[in-house]
């Protein structure tokens, strides 16, 4: 997803809005499938197998080929080609591809940076229920990046992702409740969401819980 970027919204002397992980980290996390074969010495052979299926219009293979180009796994890294293949899959409605294409627009990797286009693709994936797309859409609304700033809408999308167990979204939903950003201030709800994120190892949530317990 987006590069790590910390914007201060805090009342707890710590960072609040956390923009999602670096694109390459996210892609690897999202597609641990670049096949067990790709993780060994036959990576180029695996990539060629993706390519054949991708050229025949298989969206999953197109996503894998895009990831290979984005990360340089088994092929020379080429972010412009990653965009080409993510777009082919995204236009078929593949949510992973839509998120990844949004990331490329947001990061300006392989294509001119365009936050508005990033938001368009995040929304398509978010509406299909992709938690990281929902989170990124929440970030866009919270920061006013590529779309008019709307803290109430950011809460809507953080909640959708948080309810699917995404720790960053749980943390930011906790911040929204703690600060009354886009929703009525509610320390009980803030603690509940910080606790969920903290249980997943989120250090910011753990620190906020310690602060709130004082």
Secondary structure as a PSIPRED ss2 file (coil, helix, strand):
# PSIPRED VFORMAT (PSIPRED V4.0)

   1 X C   1.000  0.000  0.000
   2 X C   1.000  0.000  0.000
   3 X C   1.000  0.000  0.000
   4 X C   1.000  0.000  0.000
   5 X C   1.000  0.000  0.000
   6 X E   0.000  0.000  1.000
   7 X E   0.000  0.000  1.000
   8 X C   1.000  0.000  0.000
   9 X C   1.000  0.000  0.000
  10 X C   1.000  0.000  0.000
  11 X C   1.000  0.000  0.000
  12 X C   1.000  0.000  0.000
  13 X C   1.000  0.000  0.000
  14 X C   1.000  0.000  0.000
  15 X C   1.000  0.000  0.000
  16 X C   1.000  0.000  0.000
  17 X E   0.000  0.000  1.000
  18 X E   0.000  0.000  1.000
  19 X C   1.000  0.000  0.000
  20 X C   1.000  0.000  0.000
  21 X C   1.000  0.000  0.000
  22 X C   1.000  0.000  0.000
  23 X H   0.000  1.000  0.000
  24 X H   0.000  1.000  0.000
  25 X H   0.000  1.000  0.000
  26 X H   0.000  1.000  0.000
  27 X H   0.000  1.000  0.000
  28 X H   0.000  1.000  0.000
  29 X H   0.000  1.000  0.000
  30 X H   0.000  1.000  0.000
  31 X C   1.000  0.000  0.000
  32 X C   1.000  0.000  0.000
  33 X C   1.000  0.000  0.000
  34 X C   1.000  0.000  0.000
  35 X C   1.000  0.000  0.000
  36 X H   0.000  1.000  0.000
  37 X H   0.000  1.000  0.000
  38 X H   0.000  1.000  0.000
  39 X H   0.000  1.000  0.000
  40 X C   1.000  0.000  0.000
  41 X C   1.000  0.000  0.000
  42 X C   1.000  0.000  0.000
  43 X H   0.000  1.000  0.000
  44 X H   0.000  1.000  0.000
  45 X H   0.000  1.000  0.000
  46 X H   0.000  1.000  0.000
  47 X H   0.000  1.000  0.000
  48 X H   0.000  1.000  0.000
  49 X H   0.000  1.000  0.000
  50 X H   0.000  1.000  0.000
  51 X H   0.000  1.000  0.000
  52 X H   0.000  1.000  0.000
  53 X H   0.000  1.000  0.000
  54 X H   0.000  1.000  0.000
  55 X H   0.000  1.000  0.000
  56 X C   1.000  0.000  0.000
  57 X C   1.000  0.000  0.000
  58 X C   1.000  0.000  0.000
  59 X H   0.000  1.000  0.000
  60 X H   0.000  1.000  0.000
  61 X H   0.000  1.000  0.000
  62 X H   0.000  1.000  0.000
  63 X H   0.000  1.000  0.000
  64 X H   0.000  1.000  0.000
  65 X H   0.000  1.000  0.000
  66 X H   0.000  1.000  0.000
  67 X H   0.000  1.000  0.000
  68 X H   0.000  1.000  0.000
  69 X H   0.000  1.000  0.000
  70 X H   0.000  1.000  0.000
  71 X H   0.000  1.000  0.000
  72 X C   1.000  0.000  0.000
  73 X C   1.000  0.000  0.000
  74 X C   1.000  0.000  0.000
  75 X C   1.000  0.000  0.000
  76 X C   1.000  0.000  0.000
  77 X C   1.000  0.000  0.000
  78 X C   1.000  0.000  0.000
  79 X H   0.000  1.000  0.000
  80 X H   0.000  1.000  0.000
  81 X H   0.000  1.000  0.000
  82 X H   0.000  1.000  0.000
  83 X H   0.000  1.000  0.000
  84 X H   0.000  1.000  0.000
  85 X H   0.000  1.000  0.000
  86 X H   0.000  1.000  0.000
  87 X H   0.000  1.000  0.000
  88 X H   0.000  1.000  0.000
  89 X H   0.000  1.000  0.000
  90 X H   0.000  1.000  0.000
  91 X C   1.000  0.000  0.000
  92 X C   1.000  0.000  0.000
  93 X C   1.000  0.000  0.000
  94 X C   1.000  0.000  0.000
  95 X H   0.000  1.000  0.000
  96 X H   0.000  1.000  0.000
  97 X H   0.000  1.000  0.000
  98 X H   0.000  1.000  0.000
  99 X H   0.000  1.000  0.000
 100 X H   0.000  1.000  0.000
 101 X H   0.000  1.000  0.000
 102 X H   0.000  1.000  0.000
 103 X H   0.000  1.000  0.000
 104 X H   0.000  1.000  0.000
 105 X H   0.000  1.000  0.000
 106 X H   0.000  1.000  0.000
 107 X H   0.000  1.000  0.000
 108 X C   1.000  0.000  0.000
 109 X C   1.000  0.000  0.000
 110 X C   1.000  0.000  0.000
 111 X C   1.000  0.000  0.000
 112 X C   1.000  0.000  0.000
 113 X C   1.000  0.000  0.000
 114 X C   1.000  0.000  0.000
 115 X H   0.000  1.000  0.000
 116 X H   0.000  1.000  0.000
 117 X H   0.000  1.000  0.000
 118 X H   0.000  1.000  0.000
 119 X H   0.000  1.000  0.000
 120 X H   0.000  1.000  0.000
 121 X H   0.000  1.000  0.000
 122 X H   0.000  1.000  0.000
 123 X H   0.000  1.000  0.000
 124 X H   0.000  1.000  0.000
 125 X H   0.000  1.000  0.000
 126 X H   0.000  1.000  0.000
 127 X C   1.000  0.000  0.000
 128 X C   1.000  0.000  0.000
 129 X C   1.000  0.000  0.000
 130 X C   1.000  0.000  0.000
 131 X H   0.000  1.000  0.000
 132 X H   0.000  1.000  0.000
 133 X H   0.000  1.000  0.000
 134 X H   0.000  1.000  0.000
 135 X H   0.000  1.000  0.000
 136 X H   0.000  1.000  0.000
 137 X H   0.000  1.000  0.000
 138 X H   0.000  1.000  0.000
 139 X H   0.000  1.000  0.000
 140 X H   0.000  1.000  0.000
 141 X H   0.000  1.000  0.000
 142 X H   0.000  1.000  0.000
 143 X H   0.000  1.000  0.000
 144 X C   1.000  0.000  0.000
 145 X C   1.000  0.000  0.000
 146 X C   1.000  0.000  0.000
 147 X C   1.000  0.000  0.000
 148 X C   1.000  0.000  0.000
 149 X C   1.000  0.000  0.000
 150 X C   1.000  0.000  0.000
 151 X H   0.000  1.000  0.000
 152 X H   0.000  1.000  0.000
 153 X H   0.000  1.000  0.000
 154 X H   0.000  1.000  0.000
 155 X H   0.000  1.000  0.000
 156 X H   0.000  1.000  0.000
 157 X H   0.000  1.000  0.000
 158 X H   0.000  1.000  0.000
 159 X H   0.000  1.000  0.000
 160 X H   0.000  1.000  0.000
 161 X H   0.000  1.000  0.000
 162 X H   0.000  1.000  0.000
 163 X C   1.000  0.000  0.000
 164 X C   1.000  0.000  0.000
 165 X C   1.000  0.000  0.000
 166 X C   1.000  0.000  0.000
 167 X H   0.000  1.000  0.000
 168 X H   0.000  1.000  0.000
 169 X H   0.000  1.000  0.000
 170 X H   0.000  1.000  0.000
 171 X H   0.000  1.000  0.000
 172 X H   0.000  1.000  0.000
 173 X H   0.000  1.000  0.000
 174 X H   0.000  1.000  0.000
 175 X H   0.000  1.000  0.000
 176 X H   0.000  1.000  0.000
 177 X H   0.000  1.000  0.000
 178 X H   0.000  1.000  0.000
 179 X H   0.000  1.000  0.000
 180 X C   1.000  0.000  0.000
 181 X C   1.000  0.000  0.000
 182 X C   1.000  0.000  0.000
 183 X C   1.000  0.000  0.000
 184 X C   1.000  0.000  0.000
 185 X C   1.000  0.000  0.000
 186 X C   1.000  0.000  0.000
 187 X H   0.000  1.000  0.000
 188 X H   0.000  1.000  0.000
 189 X H   0.000  1.000  0.000
 190 X H   0.000  1.000  0.000
 191 X H   0.000  1.000  0.000
 192 X H   0.000  1.000  0.000
 193 X H   0.000  1.000  0.000
 194 X H   0.000  1.000  0.000
 195 X H   0.000  1.000  0.000
 196 X H   0.000  1.000  0.000
 197 X H   0.000  1.000  0.000
 198 X H   0.000  1.000  0.000
 199 X H   0.000  1.000  0.000
 200 X C   1.000  0.000  0.000
 201 X C   1.000  0.000  0.000
 202 X C   1.000  0.000  0.000
 203 X H   0.000  1.000  0.000
 204 X H   0.000  1.000  0.000
 205 X H   0.000  1.000  0.000
 206 X H   0.000  1.000  0.000
 207 X H   0.000  1.000  0.000
 208 X H   0.000  1.000  0.000
 209 X H   0.000  1.000  0.000
 210 X H   0.000  1.000  0.000
 211 X H   0.000  1.000  0.000
 212 X H   0.000  1.000  0.000
 213 X C   1.000  0.000  0.000
 214 X C   1.000  0.000  0.000
